[in-house]
Amino acid sequence: MRILIVNDKYPMYDCSAGDLRLLTILKILSQNNEVHYHSYRTHKQVESIGSTDTETYRQAVVNLGVAVEEDDIESILKHHKFDFIFFEFYMSARRNLHKARYWQPNARIIIDTVDVHFKRLLSQASITGEKSVLAKARQMKKRELSAYKEADILLAVTDADKEELLKHNNKWLVKIIPTIHEKQPLCKSMHRSNSLIFIGGFKHVPNVDAVIYFCNEVLPLLKNKFSDIRLTIVGSSPPHEIMALSSENIEVTGFVPDTKPYLLSNSISIAPLRFGAGMKGKIGEAMSHGLPVVTTTVGIEGFGLTPGENVLVGDSPESFAESVARLLEDSGCYEKIRRNGWSFIKDRYSHDVVSALIYELFESVKDCPVKKISMLQQLRTKVSSLGRNKR
């Protein structure tokens, strides 16, 4: 199959679980298909992180055998024929989907939701009570759903996100591609000290909220019991309020090129998320390295994890602190949770398992009906194209 993947940037796989998932999808698809990739806002990525780092991320795509298309989207659509056009996030689709329909009327259009944005914002508004967030969620909901209704296939990361989408139209074709984790050997017991780790990029608001919540409300409870407890906060773009948390007990590293050494040198991974959507890559990453995880109900959404069996969950400061303390004090519980978590990720979300899922998914939708562009939208796209050609 010939597949075009459209995104606003090259995947920053070492900064975001979503971008790592996308790069892994590219790797899997390129093994048996002709895959093309178009980043339509590369100039913005260069402005944000510089040309050298942008080229590093671009080269990671090229190294997979993917054809990087650097012409404008219309030229690409005119001069190639694709079986699938895959938009990463609804924003990419809103910008380019009608052009794809006009120039590639037989291609099946996929929108990868990554997470359902309005659901995440509604969750945030319910916790914080911020009216501005609620207003933003409602506005985003309209934009997202208007894009999703134009797609032939929608991708969700979890069953919960799929159910949310089907609430709005139960005729939509929604498939699931979860987060993907490389198989890691299960190391010997990692309980070496009273050390905790949080990993997450801080351009993602739920991560900022989670760390501030933990440090203000949970960590003081733990300090009463474990005076030597330490927290390492790892993740790109930490804002001032995160940097200000640095203390004798708290280290803020900022971006690190490889999280593995940090995972292997700490005892417990925490994910005290109070709102969000999608699947939490930080949880799967920690478990795949044999680290036990303490999180919240929000954190385990979509995984299929069982509290007390392969993860510990605490939705209040007291219950979260109790779960951490239980792992630090009970070596039997520690070993049970970490081993079961490692096995769970290996059996459900490892590269081999999800690869098979992706191959099956594309095979199952290759003959699905293709939606047609309206006559009005055809005219608008044609006029817009003629206008650009005259410039």
C-alpha positions as CSV (number, residue, x, y, z in Angstrom):
1,M,0.0,0.0,0.0
2,R,1.1,3.6,-0.5
3,I,0.5,5.7,2.6
4,L,0.9,9.4,3.1
5,I,1.3,10.6,6.7
6,V,0.7,14.3,7.4
7,N,1.8,16.0,10.6
8,D,2.7,19.5,11.6
9,K,6.3,18.5,12.5
10,Y,8.8,15.6,12.6
11,P,8.1,13.4,15.5
12,M,10.1,14.4,18.6
13,Y,10.3,10.9,19.9
14,D,12.4,11.6,22.9
15,C,10.2,14.4,24.2
16,S,6.6,13.0,23.9
17,A,5.0,9.6,24.2
18,G,2.6,10.5,21.4
19,D,5.5,11.3,19.0
20,L,7.3,8.1,20.0
21,R,4.1,6.2,19.1
22,L,4.0,7.9,15.7
23,L,7.6,7.2,14.9
24,T,7.0,3.5,15.9
25,I,3.9,3.4,13.6
26,L,6.0,4.8,10.8
27,K,8.6,2.1,11.5
28,I,6.0,-0.7,11.4
29,L,4.2,0.5,8.3
30,S,7.4,1.1,6.3
31,Q,8.4,-2.5,6.6
32,N,5.8,-3.7,4.2
33,N,4.4,-0.5,2.6
34,E,5.6,2.5,0.6
35,V,5.3,5.3,3.2
36,H,5.6,9.0,2.6
37,Y,5.8,11.7,5.3
38,H,4.9,15.4,5.1
39,S,5.6,18.0,7.8
40,Y,3.6,21.1,6.9
41,R,5.0,23.4,9.6
42,T,8.7,22.5,9.6
43,H,9.6,26.2,9.8
44,K,7.8,26.4,13.1
45,Q,9.7,23.5,14.4
46,V,13.0,25.1,13.3
47,E,11.9,28.4,15.1
48,S,11.1,26.4,18.2
49,I,14.1,24.0,18.6
50,G,16.6,25.1,15.9
51,S,17.6,23.6,12.5
52,T,20.1,21.1,13.9
53,D,17.6,19.3,16.2
54,T,14.9,19.5,13.5
55,E,17.2,17.8,11.1
56,T,17.9,15.1,13.7
57,Y,14.2,14.3,13.9
58,R,13.8,14.5,10.2
59,Q,16.7,12.0,9.7
60,A,15.1,9.6,12.1
61,V,12.1,9.4,9.7
62,V,14.4,9.1,6.7
63,N,16.4,6.3,8.4
64,L,13.2,4.2,8.5
65,G,13.1,4.1,4.7
66,V,10.2,6.6,4.6
67,A,10.1,9.2,1.8
68,V,10.1,12.7,3.2
69,E,8.0,15.0,1.1
70,E,9.0,18.6,1.3
71,D,6.9,20.2,-1.4
72,D,3.6,21.8,-0.4
73,I,0.8,19.4,0.3
74,E,-1.1,20.2,-2.9
75,S,1.9,19.4,-5.1
76,I,2.3,16.1,-3.2
77,L,-1.3,15.2,-3.7
78,K,-1.2,16.1,-7.4
79,H,1.9,14.1,-8.3
80,H,1.4,10.9,-6.2
81,K,-1.3,8.3,-5.8
82,F,-2.1,7.1,-2.3
83,D,-4.2,4.3,-0.9
84,F,-4.3,6.0,2.5
85,I,-3.8,9.5,3.8
86,F,-3.2,9.5,7.5
87,F,-3.6,12.8,9.4
88,E,-1.9,13.0,12.8
89,F,-4.2,15.0,15.1
90,Y,-7.5,16.6,14.0
91,M,-5.7,20.0,13.3
92,S,-3.7,18.4,10.4
93,A,-7.0,17.2,8.9
94,R,-8.8,20.5,9.3
95,R,-6.1,22.2,7.4
96,N,-5.6,19.6,4.6
97,L,-8.4,17.1,4.4
98,H,-10.5,18.8,1.6
99,K,-7.4,19.1,-0.6
100,A,-6.8,15.4,0.0
101,R,-10.4,14.6,-1.0
102,Y,-10.2,16.8,-4.1
103,W,-6.9,15.4,-5.5
104,Q,-7.1,11.9,-4.1
105,P,-10.8,10.9,-4.4
106,N,-10.1,7.2,-4.0
107,A,-7.8,7.4,-1.0
108,R,-9.1,6.4,2.4
109,I,-8.7,9.2,4.9
110,I,-7.5,8.3,8.5
111,I,-7.4,10.8,11.4
112,D,-5.3,9.6,14.3
113,T,-6.8,11.4,17.3
114,V,-3.9,10.5,19.6
115,D,-6.1,11.7,22.5
116,V,-9.5,13.2,22.3
117,H,-8.6,16.8,23.1
118,F,-12.0,18.1,24.2
119,K,-12.3,15.1,26.6
120,R,-9.0,16.0,28.2
121,L,-10.1,19.7,28.6
122,L,-13.5,18.8,30.0
123,S,-11.7,16.6,32.5
124,Q,-9.4,19.5,33.4
125,A,-12.3,21.9,33.8
126,S,-14.1,19.4,36.1
127,I,-11.1,19.3,38.4
128,T,-10.0,23.0,38.3
129,G,-13.3,24.6,37.9
130,E,-11.8,27.1,35.4
131,K,-14.5,28.6,33.2
132,S,-12.0,29.5,30.6
133,V,-10.9,25.9,30.2
134,L,-14.6,24.8,29.9
135,A,-15.2,27.4,27.2
136,K,-12.1,26.2,25.4
137,A,-13.2,22.6,25.7
138,R,-16.6,23.3,24.1
139,Q,-15.0,25.3,21.3
140,M,-12.4,22.5,20.7
141,K,-15.2,19.9,20.7
142,K,-16.9,21.5,17.8
143,R,-13.7,21.7,15.8
144,E,-12.6,18.2,16.5
145,L,-16.0,16.6,15.7
146,S,-16.3,18.6,12.5
147,A,-13.0,17.1,11.4
148,Y,-13.7,13.6,12.6
149,K,-17.0,13.4,10.6
150,E,-15.1,14.0,7.4
151,A,-12.8,11.0,7.9
152,D,-13.3,7.4,6.7
153,I,-11.4,5.9,9.6
154,L,-10.7,7.3,13.1
155,L,-7.9,6.0,15.3
156,A,-8.1,6.1,19.1
157,V,-5.5,5.1,21.6
158,T,-7.9,3.6,24.2
159,D,-11.3,2.0,24.4
160,A,-12.5,4.9,26.5
161,D,-11.6,7.4,23.8
162,K,-13.3,5.2,21.2
163,E,-16.5,5.1,23.3
164,E,-16.4,8.9,23.6
165,L,-16.2,9.3,19.8
166,L,-19.0,6.8,19.2
167,K,-21.2,8.7,21.5
168,H,-21.3,11.4,18.9
169,N,-21.8,9.1,15.9
170,N,-22.1,5.4,16.4
171,K,-21.6,4.9,12.6
172,W,-18.1,6.1,12.7
173,L,-15.4,3.5,12.0
174,V,-13.1,3.8,15.0
175,K,-10.0,1.5,15.4
176,I,-7.5,1.4,18.2
177,I,-3.7,1.7,18.1
178,P,-2.3,2.0,21.6
179,T,1.0,3.1,22.8
180,I,3.9,0.8,21.8
181,H,6.8,-0.3,24.0
182,E,10.0,-2.1,23.2
183,K,10.6,-5.3,25.0
184,Q,13.0,-4.9,28.0
185,P,14.5,-7.6,30.1
186,L,13.2,-7.8,33.6
187,C,16.0,-6.6,35.9
188,K,16.6,-7.8,39.4
189,S,14.7,-6.1,42.2
190,M,15.0,-2.3,41.7
191,H,14.1,-1.3,45.2
192,R,17.4,0.3,46.2
193,S,16.3,3.4,48.0
194,N,13.3,5.7,48.9
195,S,13.5,7.2,45.4
196,L,10.6,8.2,43.1
197,I,10.6,9.3,39.5
198,F,8.1,11.3,37.4
199,I,8.6,11.4,33.6
200,G,6.6,13.6,31.3
201,G,6.9,16.5,28.9
202,F,5.8,19.8,30.4
203,K,4.2,21.3,27.3
204,H,1.4,18.9,28.3
205,V,-0.7,20.7,31.0
206,P,-1.8,17.5,32.8
207,N,1.9,16.8,33.6
208,V,2.4,20.2,35.1
209,D,-0.7,19.9,37.3
210,A,0.3,16.4,38.4
211,V,3.7,17.3,39.6
212,I,2.6,20.4,41.4
213,Y,-0.3,18.5,43.0
214,F,2.1,15.7,44.1
215,C,4.7,18.0,45.6
216,N,2.2,20.2,47.4
217,E,-0.2,17.6,48.7
218,V,1.4,14.1,48.6
219,L,5.1,14.5,49.2
220,P,4.7,16.2,52.6
221,L,2.8,13.2,53.8
222,L,5.6,10.9,52.6
223,K,8.3,13.1,54.2
224,N,6.6,12.5,57.6
225,K,7.3,8.8,57.2
226,F,10.5,8.7,55.0
227,S,12.7,11.7,55.8
228,D,15.2,10.7,53.0
229,I,12.6,10.3,50.3
230,R,13.7,11.8,46.9
231,L,11.8,12.7,43.8
232,T,13.4,13.1,40.3
233,I,11.3,15.0,37.8
234,V,12.4,14.3,34.2
235,G,10.9,15.9,31.1
236,S,11.3,18.6,28.5
237,S,10.3,22.2,28.8
238,P,9.7,22.5,32.5
239,P,8.0,25.9,33.2
240,H,9.1,28.2,36.1
241,E,6.7,26.7,38.6
242,I,8.2,23.2,38.0
243,M,11.8,24.5,38.1
244,A,11.0,26.3,41.4
245,L,10.2,22.9,43.1
246,S,14.0,22.0,43.1
247,S,15.1,21.3,46.7
248,E,17.1,18.9,48.8
249,N,14.5,16.2,48.1
250,I,13.5,17.2,44.6
251,E,15.7,17.2,41.4
252,V,14.3,18.7,38.2
253,T,16.5,17.5,35.3
254,G,14.6,19.0,32.3
255,F,15.1,17.2,29.0
256,V,17.3,14.1,29.0
257,P,18.3,12.2,25.8
258,D,17.6,8.8,27.4
259,T,15.2,8.1,30.3
260,K,16.4,4.5,30.8
261,P,19.3,5.3,33.3
262,Y,16.8,7.4,35.4
263,L,14.2,4.6,35.4
264,L,16.8,2.0,36.4
265,S,18.2,4.2,39.3
266,N,14.9,4.9,41.0
267,S,12.6,2.6,42.9
268,I,9.0,3.7,42.0
269,S,7.4,5.6,39.1
270,I,4.6,8.0,40.0
271,A,1.9,9.3,37.7
272,P,-0.4,11.5,39.9
273,L,-2.5,12.6,37.0
274,R,-5.8,14.4,37.9
275,F,-7.1,14.8,34.4
276,G,-6.3,13.7,30.8
277,A,-7.3,11.5,28.0
278,G,-5.6,8.9,25.8
279,M,-3.1,6.4,27.1
280,K,-0.3,7.5,29.4
281,G,3.1,6.5,27.8
282,K,5.0,7.2,31.0
283,I,3.1,4.4,32.8
284,G,3.8,1.8,30.0
285,E,7.4,2.9,29.8
286,A,8.1,2.5,33.5
287,M,6.4,-0.9,33.6
288,S,8.3,-2.1,30.6
289,H,11.5,-1.4,32.5
290,G,10.2,-3.4,35.5
291,L,9.4,-0.4,37.7
292,P,6.3,-0.5,39.8
293,V,3.8,2.4,39.2
294,V,1.6,4.4,41.5
295,T,-1.0,6.4,39.7
296,T,-4.6,7.5,39.7
297,T,-7.8,6.3,38.1
298,V,-7.2,8.8,35.3
299,G,-3.7,7.4,34.8
300,I,-4.8,3.8,34.2
301,E,-7.7,4.7,31.9
302,G,-7.6,2.6,28.7
303,F,-4.8,0.2,29.8
304,G,-6.9,-2.6,31.3
305,L,-4.7,-2.6,34.4
306,T,-6.0,-4.1,37.7
307,P,-5.3,-2.1,40.8
308,G,-3.6,-4.1,43.5
309,E,-2.4,-6.7,40.9
310,N,-0.1,-4.9,38.5
311,V,-0.5,-1.2,39.6
312,L,-1.4,0.7,42.7
313,V,-3.9,3.5,42.5
314,G,-4.6,6.5,44.8
315,D,-7.0,9.3,44.0
316,S,-6.6,11.3,47.2
317,P,-3.3,12.6,48.6
318,E,-3.7,10.2,51.5
319,S,-4.4,7.1,49.4
320,F,-1.6,8.0,46.9
321,A,0.9,8.4,49.8
322,E,-0.3,5.1,51.3
323,S,0.3,3.3,48.0
324,V,3.8,4.6,47.7
325,A,4.6,3.7,51.3
326,R,3.2,0.2,50.8
327,L,5.7,-0.4,48.0
328,L,8.6,1.1,49.9
329,E,7.9,-1.0,53.0
330,D,6.6,-4.3,51.6
331,S,9.1,-6.1,49.4
332,G,6.6,-8.8,48.6
333,C,4.1,-6.3,47.3
334,Y,6.9,-4.4,45.5
335,E,8.0,-7.5,43.6
336,K,4.4,-8.6,42.7
337,I,3.4,-5.2,41.3
338,R,6.6,-4.7,39.3
339,R,6.7,-8.2,37.8
340,N,3.0,-8.2,36.9
341,G,3.2,-4.8,35.4
342,W,6.2,-5.8,33.3
343,S,4.4,-8.9,32.1
344,F,1.2,-6.9,31.3
345,I,3.0,-4.5,29.0
346,K,5.0,-7.3,27.3
347,D,1.9,-9.3,26.6
348,R,-0.4,-6.4,25.4
349,Y,1.6,-3.4,24.3
350,S,5.0,-4.7,23.1
351,H,6.3,-3.9,19.6
352,D,5.5,-7.4,18.2
353,V,1.9,-7.4,19.6
354,V,1.0,-3.9,18.3
355,S,2.7,-4.5,14.9
356,A,0.4,-7.4,14.3
357,L,-2.6,-5.2,15.4
358,I,-1.5,-2.5,12.9
359,Y,-1.1,-4.9,10.0
360,E,-4.5,-6.4,10.7
361,L,-6.1,-2.9,11.1
362,F,-4.9,-1.7,7.7
363,E,-5.9,-4.9,6.0
364,S,-9.4,-4.7,7.5
365,V,-10.1,-1.1,6.3
366,K,-8.5,-1.2,2.9
367,D,-11.9,-1.7,1.2
368,C,-14.0,0.5,3.5
369,P,-16.3,3.1,1.8
370,V,-14.7,6.4,0.9
371,K,-16.6,9.6,1.6
372,K,-17.0,12.0,-1.2
373,I,-16.3,15.7,-1.2
374,S,-19.3,17.9,-1.7
375,M,-19.7,19.9,-5.0
376,L,-19.4,23.1,-3.0
377,Q,-16.2,22.0,-1.4
378,Q,-14.9,20.9,-4.7
379,L,-15.5,24.3,-6.1
380,R,-13.9,26.0,-3.1
381,T,-10.8,23.8,-3.3
382,K,-10.5,24.4,-7.1
383,V,-10.8,28.2,-6.7
384,S,-8.3,28.2,-3.9
385,S,-5.9,26.1,-6.0
386,L,-6.2,28.5,-9.0
387,G,-5.6,31.5,-6.7
388,R,-2.4,30.0,-5.4
389,N,-1.2,29.2,-8.9
390,K,-1.6,32.8,-10.0
391,R,0.6,34.2,-7.3
